[in-house]
Amino acid sequence: MERLLQYLDDLDDLFSTIGLLAERIRSVLWLLFSAAMVLIVVAGGILLALAEPLLALATAIILFVTLLYRSATAGHLRHA
């Protein structure tokens, strides 16, 4: 009976290890996906600036005003 409990404990440890490895792999894939999206957005911005400079300027100004509005109206974190 004790051997069966030891096997079940080892099996539990194996599944826990697989779960931890899967979480690490998920976080690395999420980081790679985020980096790829950032590079795509930057490349799109550069291509837009080369093709239509005024449209790129208007887009940048709209994004800046949106960011400024969000930072002015968002609640600030208070440190205790």
Secondary structure, 3 states (H helix, E strand, C coil): CHHHHHHHHHHHHHHHHHHHHHHHHHHHHHHHHHHHHHHHHHHHHHHHHHHCHHHHHHHHHHHHHHHHHHHHHCCCCCCC
